[in-house]
Amino acid sequence: MLGIFELIMSIYTFAITFANSGINLAATRIVAEELDGNARNSA
């Protein structure tokens, strides 16, 4: 029973890490696009 729990937890941890990195990447892209847009408007 513990082996199944460890298997599921490793997959779950990987999925959470993958989701968090995707959110971080999306936030970085949005900020970069906003900063680029502001630079173009002021130039």
N, CA, C and O atoms as a Tripos MOL2 file, in Angstrom:
@<TRIPOS>MOLECULE
protein
  172   171    43     0     0
PROTEIN
NO_CHARGES

@<TRIPOS>ATOM
      1 N           0.8240   -1.2090    0.0000 N.3       1 MET1
      2 CA          0.0000    0.0000    0.0000 C.3       1 MET1
      3 C           0.8580    1.2600    0.0000 C.2       1 MET1
      4 O           0.5490    2.2330   -0.6880 O.2       1 MET1
      5 N           1.9300    1.2340    0.7720 N.am      2 LEU2
      6 CA          2.8120    2.3950    0.8340 C.3       2 LEU2
      7 C           3.5050    2.6280   -0.5100 C.2       2 LEU2
      8 O           3.7660    3.7720   -0.8810 O.2       2 LEU2
      9 N           3.8050    1.5470   -1.2440 N.am      3 GLY3
     10 CA          4.4510    1.6950   -2.5440 C.3       3 GLY3
     11 C           3.5720    2.4410   -3.5390 C.2       3 GLY3
     12 O           4.0580    3.2600   -4.3180 O.2       3 GLY3
     13 N           2.2760    2.1520   -3.5040 N.am      4 ILE4
     14 CA          1.3360    2.8480   -4.3920 C.3       4 ILE4
     15 C           1.2650    4.3240   -4.0190 C.2       4 ILE4
     16 O           1.2350    5.1930   -4.8910 O.2       4 ILE4
     17 N           1.2370    4.6020   -2.7110 N.am      5 PHE5
     18 CA          1.1960    5.9840   -2.2330 C.3       5 PHE5
     19 C           2.4300    6.7550   -2.6970 C.2       5 PHE5
     20 O           2.3100    7.8860   -3.1690 O.2       5 PHE5
     21 N           3.6080    6.1590   -2.5690 N.am      6 GLU6
     22 CA          4.8410    6.8180   -2.9970 C.3       6 GLU6
     23 C           4.8550    7.0560   -4.4980 C.2       6 GLU6
     24 O           5.3220    8.1000   -4.9530 O.2       6 GLU6
     25 N           4.3510    6.1030   -5.2710 N.am      7 LEU7
     26 CA          4.2830    6.2600   -6.7200 C.3       7 LEU7
     27 C           3.3740    7.4250   -7.1010 C.2       7 LEU7
     28 O           3.7300    8.2540   -7.9390 O.2       7 LEU7
     29 N           2.1940    7.4800   -6.4740 N.am      8 ILE8
     30 CA          1.2450    8.5470   -6.7770 C.3       8 ILE8
     31 C           1.7860    9.9070   -6.3370 C.2       8 ILE8
     32 O           1.6210   10.9020   -7.0440 O.2       8 ILE8
     33 N           2.4330    9.9500   -5.1640 N.am      9 MET9
     34 CA          2.9760   11.2170   -4.6670 C.3       9 MET9
     35 C           4.0930   11.7460   -5.5640 C.2       9 MET9
     36 O           4.2070   12.9580   -5.7490 O.2       9 MET9
     37 N           4.9200   10.8590   -6.1250 N.am     10 SER10
     38 CA          5.9870   11.3310   -7.0100 C.3      10 SER10
     39 C           5.3930   11.9350   -8.2840 C.2      10 SER10
     40 O           5.8760   12.9590   -8.7690 O.2      10 SER10
     41 N           4.3600   11.3110   -8.8190 N.am     11 ILE11
     42 CA          3.7000   11.8480  -10.0160 C.3      11 ILE11
     43 C           2.9910   13.1650   -9.6840 C.2      11 ILE11
     44 O           3.0390   14.1200  -10.4590 O.2      11 ILE11
     45 N           2.3350   13.1980   -8.5270 N.am     12 TYR12
     46 CA          1.6270   14.4090   -8.0920 C.3      12 TYR12
     47 C           2.6010   15.5690   -7.8990 C.2      12 TYR12
     48 O           2.3240   16.6920   -8.3210 O.2      12 TYR12
     49 N           3.7390   15.3000   -7.2640 N.am     13 THR13
     50 CA          4.7430   16.3390   -7.0450 C.3      13 THR13
     51 C           5.2770   16.8570   -8.3730 C.2      13 THR13
     52 O           5.4700   18.0620   -8.5390 O.2      13 THR13
     53 N           5.5170   15.9590   -9.3160 N.am     14 PHE14
     54 CA          5.9770   16.3780  -10.6360 C.3      14 PHE14
     55 C           4.9320   17.2560  -11.3230 C.2      14 PHE14
     56 O           5.2780   18.2680  -11.9330 O.2      14 PHE14
     57 N           3.6630   16.8780  -11.2300 N.am     15 ALA15
     58 CA          2.5980   17.6520  -11.8630 C.3      15 ALA15
     59 C           2.4850   19.0440  -11.2520 C.2      15 ALA15
     60 O           2.3070   20.0250  -11.9740 O.2      15 ALA15
     61 N           2.5850   19.1370   -9.9390 N.am     16 ILE16
     62 CA          2.5220   20.4350   -9.2680 C.3      16 ILE16
     63 C           3.7020   21.3150   -9.6820 C.2      16 ILE16
     64 O           3.5320   22.5050   -9.9500 O.2      16 ILE16
     65 N           4.8850   20.7310   -9.7330 N.am     17 THR17
     66 CA          6.0720   21.4840  -10.1570 C.3      17 THR17
     67 C           5.9180   21.9760  -11.5930 C.2      17 THR17
     68 O           6.2450   23.1220  -11.9030 O.2      17 THR17
     69 N           5.4210   21.1090  -12.4620 N.am     18 PHE18
     70 CA          5.2070   21.4830  -13.8680 C.3      18 PHE18
     71 C           4.1890   22.6100  -13.9900 C.2      18 PHE18
     72 O           4.3930   23.5440  -14.7660 O.2      18 PHE18
     73 N           3.0920   22.5340  -13.2320 N.am     19 ALA19
     74 CA          2.0620   23.5720  -13.2800 C.3      19 ALA19
     75 C           2.6040   24.8970  -12.7680 C.2      19 ALA19
     76 O           2.3250   25.9450  -13.3520 O.2      19 ALA19
     77 N           3.3690   24.8680  -11.6940 N.am     20 ASN20
     78 CA          3.9220   26.1060  -11.1370 C.3      20 ASN20
     79 C           4.9140   26.7460  -12.0970 C.2      20 ASN20
     80 O           4.9550   27.9720  -12.2030 O.2      20 ASN20
     81 N           5.7020   25.9630  -12.7880 N.am     21 SER21
     82 CA          6.6480   26.5390  -13.7390 C.3      21 SER21
     83 C           5.8990   27.1660  -14.9150 C.2      21 SER21
     84 O           6.3290   28.1870  -15.4510 O.2      21 SER21
     85 N           4.7880   26.5610  -15.3140 N.am     22 GLY22
     86 CA          3.9810   27.1410  -16.3890 C.3      22 GLY22
     87 C           3.3650   28.4680  -15.9930 C.2      22 GLY22
     88 O           3.3190   29.3950  -16.8010 O.2      22 GLY22
     89 N           2.8910   28.5720  -14.7570 N.am     23 ILE23
     90 CA          2.3240   29.8300  -14.2650 C.3      23 ILE23
     91 C           3.4050   30.8980  -14.2040 C.2      23 ILE23
     92 O           3.1720   32.0480  -14.5790 O.2      23 ILE23
     93 N           4.5900   30.5170  -13.7290 N.am     24 ASN24
     94 CA          5.7070   31.4560  -13.6480 C.3      24 ASN24
     95 C           6.1010   31.9510  -15.0410 C.2      24 ASN24
     96 O           6.3450   33.1440  -15.2240 O.2      24 ASN24
     97 N           6.1640   31.0610  -16.0120 N.am     25 LEU25
     98 CA          6.5120   31.4380  -17.3780 C.3      25 LEU25
     99 C           5.4610   32.3740  -17.9720 C.2      25 LEU25
    100 O           5.8040   33.3560  -18.6300 O.2      25 LEU25
    101 N           4.1860   32.0740  -17.7430 N.am     26 ALA26
    102 CA          3.1170   32.9130  -18.2710 C.3      26 ALA26
    103 C           3.1840   34.3150  -17.6750 C.2      26 ALA26
    104 O           3.0280   35.3040  -18.3910 O.2      26 ALA26
    105 N           3.4160   34.4020  -16.3720 N.am     27 ALA27
    106 CA          3.5120   35.7110  -15.7170 C.3      27 ALA27
    107 C           4.7010   36.4980  -16.2570 C.2      27 ALA27
    108 O           4.6000   37.7050  -16.4780 O.2      27 ALA27
    109 N           5.8180   35.8240  -16.4690 N.am     28 THR28
    110 CA          7.0010   36.4900  -17.0120 C.3      28 THR28
    111 C           6.7390   37.0200  -18.4140 C.2      28 THR28
    112 O           7.1490   38.1310  -18.7500 O.2      28 THR28
    113 N           6.0550   36.2220  -19.2320 N.am     29 ARG29
    114 CA          5.7410   36.6610  -20.6010 C.3      29 ARG29
    115 C           4.8140   37.8730  -20.6100 C.2      29 ARG29
    116 O           5.0130   38.8120  -21.3810 O.2      29 ARG29
    117 N           3.7970   37.8440  -19.7450 N.am     30 ILE30
    118 CA          2.8450   38.9500  -19.6970 C.3      30 ILE30
    119 C           3.5500   40.2400  -19.2780 C.2      30 ILE30
    120 O           3.3350   41.2930  -19.8780 O.2      30 ILE30
    121 N           4.3860   40.1540  -18.2530 N.am     31 VAL31
    122 CA          5.1210   41.3390  -17.7940 C.3      31 VAL31
    123 C           6.0570   41.8360  -18.8870 C.2      31 VAL31
    124 O           6.1480   43.0420  -19.1170 O.2      31 VAL31
    125 N           6.7520   40.9320  -19.5630 N.am     32 ALA32
    126 CA          7.6790   41.3360  -20.6220 C.3      32 ALA32
    127 C           6.9280   42.0280  -21.7690 C.2      32 ALA32
    128 O           7.4020   43.0250  -22.3160 O.2      32 ALA32
    129 N           5.7650   41.4960  -22.1240 N.am     33 GLU33
    130 CA          4.9790   42.1240  -23.1930 C.3      33 GLU33
    131 C           4.4800   43.4990  -22.7770 C.2      33 GLU33
    132 O           4.4670   44.4220  -23.5910 O.2      33 GLU33
    133 N           4.0700   43.6490  -21.5220 N.am     34 GLU34
    134 CA          3.6160   44.9470  -21.0300 C.3      34 GLU34
    135 C           4.7560   45.9590  -21.0430 C.2      34 GLU34
    136 O           4.5730   47.1030  -21.4580 O.2      34 GLU34
    137 N           5.9300   45.5340  -20.5900 N.am     35 LEU35
    138 CA          7.0700   46.4380  -20.5720 C.3      35 LEU35
    139 C           7.4750   46.8240  -21.9890 C.2      35 LEU35
    140 O           7.8340   47.9740  -22.2430 O.2      35 LEU35
    141 N           7.4180   45.8770  -22.9040 N.am     36 ASP36
    142 CA          7.7530   46.1530  -24.3060 C.3      36 ASP36
    143 C           6.7380   47.1290  -24.9050 C.2      36 ASP36
    144 O           7.1180   48.0510  -25.6280 O.2      36 ASP36
    145 N           5.4680   46.9350  -24.6120 N.am     37 GLY37
    146 CA          4.4270   47.8240  -25.1090 C.3      37 GLY37
    147 C           4.5920   49.2380  -24.5820 C.2      37 GLY37
    148 O           4.4010   50.2030  -25.3210 O.2      37 GLY37
    149 N           4.9480   49.3700  -23.2990 N.am     38 ASN38
    150 CA          5.1490   50.6900  -22.7160 C.3      38 ASN38
    151 C           6.3610   51.3730  -23.3190 C.2      38 ASN38
    152 O           6.3460   52.5880  -23.5120 O.2      38 ASN38
    153 N           7.4040   50.6260  -23.6210 N.am     39 ALA39
    154 CA          8.6040   51.1970  -24.2340 C.3      39 ALA39
    155 C           8.2960   51.6950  -25.6450 C.2      39 ALA39
    156 O           8.7880   52.7470  -26.0520 O.2      39 ALA39
    157 N           7.4900   50.9500  -26.3870 N.am     40 ARG40
    158 CA          7.1510   51.3660  -27.7550 C.3      40 ARG40
    159 C           6.2660   52.6000  -27.7660 C.2      40 ARG40
    160 O           6.4140   53.4670  -28.6270 O.2      40 ARG40
    161 N           5.3450   52.6830  -26.8090 N.am     41 ASN41
    162 CA          4.4310   53.8280  -26.7610 C.3      41 ASN41
    163 C           5.1540   55.1080  -26.3810 C.2      41 ASN41
    164 O           4.7910   56.1820  -26.8620 O.2      41 ASN41
    165 N           6.1650   55.0190  -25.5310 N.am     42 SER42
    166 CA          6.8630   56.2260  -25.0850 C.3      42 SER42
    167 C           7.9170   56.6700  -26.0880 C.2      42 SER42
    168 O           8.3440   57.8240  -26.0500 O.2      42 SER42
    169 N           8.3490   55.7900  -26.9810 N.am     43 ALA43
    170 CA          9.4260   56.1380  -27.9300 C.3      43 ALA43
    171 C           8.8780   56.9230  -29.1100 C.2      43 ALA43
    172 O           9.6340   57.3000  -30.0050 O.2      43 ALA43
@<TRIPOS>BOND
     1     1     2 1
     2     2     3 1
     3     3     4 2
     4     3     5 am
     5     5     6 1
     6     6     7 1
     7     7     8 2
     8     7     9 am
     9     9    10 1
    10    10    11 1
    11    11    12 2
    12    11    13 am
    13    13    14 1
    14    14    15 1
    15    15    16 2
    16    15    17 am
    17    17    18 1
    18    18    19 1
    19    19    20 2
    20    19    21 am
    21    21    22 1
    22    22    23 1
    23    23    24 2
    24    23    25 am
    25    25    26 1
    26    26    27 1
    27    27    28 2
    28    27    29 am
    29    29    30 1
    30    30    31 1
    31    31    32 2
    32    31    33 am
    33    33    34 1
    34    34    35 1
    35    35    36 2
    36    35    37 am
    37    37    38 1
    38    38    39 1
    39    39    40 2
    40    39    41 am
    41    41    42 1
    42    42    43 1
    43    43    44 2
    44    43    45 am
    45    45    46 1
    46    46    47 1
    47    47    48 2
    48    47    49 am
    49    49    50 1
    50    50    51 1
    51    51    52 2
    52    51    53 am
    53    53    54 1
    54    54    55 1
    55    55    56 2
    56    55    57 am
    57    57    58 1
    58    58    59 1
    59    59    60 2
    60    59    61 am
    61    61    62 1
    62    62    63 1
    63    63    64 2
    64    63    65 am
    65    65    66 1
    66    66    67 1
    67    67    68 2
    68    67    69 am
    69    69    70 1
    70    70    71 1
    71    71    72 2
    72    71    73 am
    73    73    74 1
    74    74    75 1
    75    75    76 2
    76    75    77 am
    77    77    78 1
    78    78    79 1
    79    79    80 2
    80    79    81 am
    81    81    82 1
    82    82    83 1
    83    83    84 2
    84    83    85 am
    85    85    86 1
    86    86    87 1
    87    87    88 2
    88    87    89 am
    89    89    90 1
    90    90    91 1
    91    91    92 2
    92    91    93 am
    93    93    94 1
    94    94    95 1
    95    95    96 2
    96    95    97 am
    97    97    98 1
    98    98    99 1
    99    99   100 2
   100    99   101 am
   101   101   102 1
   102   102   103 1
   103   103   104 2
   104   103   105 am
   105   105   106 1
   106   106   107 1
   107   107   108 2
   108   107   109 am
   109   109   110 1
   110   110   111 1
   111   111   112 2
   112   111   113 am
   113   113   114 1
   114   114   115 1
   115   115   116 2
   116   115   117 am
   117   117   118 1
   118   118   119 1
   119   119   120 2
   120   119   121 am
   121   121   122 1
   122   122   123 1
   123   123   124 2
   124   123   125 am
   125   125   126 1
   126   126   127 1
   127   127   128 2
   128   127   129 am
   129   129   130 1
   130   130   131 1
   131   131   132 2
   132   131   133 am
   133   133   134 1
   134   134   135 1
   135   135   136 2
   136   135   137 am
   137   137   138 1
   138   138   139 1
   139   139   140 2
   140   139   141 am
   141   141   142 1
   142   142   143 1
   143   143   144 2
   144   143   145 am
   145   145   146 1
   146   146   147 1
   147   147   148 2
   148   147   149 am
   149   149   150 1
   150   150   151 1
   151   151   152 2
   152   151   153 am
   153   153   154 1
   154   154   155 1
   155   155   156 2
   156   155   157 am
   157   157   158 1
   158   158   159 1
   159   159   160 2
   160   159   161 am
   161   161   162 1
   162   162   163 1
   163   163   164 2
   164   163   165 am
   165   165   166 1
   166   166   167 1
   167   167   168 2
   168   167   169 am
   169   169   170 1
   170   170   171 1
   171   171   172 2
@<TRIPOS>SUBSTRUCTURE
     1 MET1         2 RESIDUE 1 A MET
     2 LEU2         6 RESIDUE 1 A LEU
     3 GLY3        10 RESIDUE 1 A GLY
     4 ILE4        14 RESIDUE 1 A ILE
     5 PHE5        18 RESIDUE 1 A PHE
     6 GLU6        22 RESIDUE 1 A GLU
     7 LEU7        26 RESIDUE 1 A LEU
     8 ILE8        30 RESIDUE 1 A ILE
     9 MET9        34 RESIDUE 1 A MET
    10 SER10       38 RESIDUE 1 A SER
    11 ILE11       42 RESIDUE 1 A ILE
    12 TYR12       46 RESIDUE 1 A TYR
    13 THR13       50 RESIDUE 1 A THR
    14 PHE14       54 RESIDUE 1 A PHE
    15 ALA15       58 RESIDUE 1 A ALA
    16 ILE16       62 RESIDUE 1 A ILE
    17 THR17       66 RESIDUE 1 A THR
    18 PHE18       70 RESIDUE 1 A PHE
    19 ALA19       74 RESIDUE 1 A ALA
    20 ASN20       78 RESIDUE 1 A ASN
    21 SER21       82 RESIDUE 1 A SER
    22 GLY22       86 RESIDUE 1 A GLY
    23 ILE23       90 RESIDUE 1 A ILE
    24 ASN24       94 RESIDUE 1 A ASN
    25 LEU25       98 RESIDUE 1 A LEU
    26 ALA26      102 RESIDUE 1 A ALA
    27 ALA27      106 RESIDUE 1 A ALA
    28 THR28      110 RESIDUE 1 A THR
    29 ARG29      114 RESIDUE 1 A ARG
    30 ILE30      118 RESIDUE 1 A ILE
    31 VAL31      122 RESIDUE 1 A VAL
    32 ALA32      126 RESIDUE 1 A ALA
    33 GLU33      130 RESIDUE 1 A GLU
    34 GLU34      134 RESIDUE 1 A GLU
    35 LEU35      138 RESIDUE 1 A LEU
    36 ASP36      142 RESIDUE 1 A ASP
    37 GLY37      146 RESIDUE 1 A GLY
    38 ASN38      150 RESIDUE 1 A ASN
    39 ALA39      154 RESIDUE 1 A ALA
    40 ARG40      158 RESIDUE 1 A ARG
    41 ASN41      162 RESIDUE 1 A ASN
    42 SER42      166 RESIDUE 1 A SER
    43 ALA43      170 RESIDUE 1 A ALA
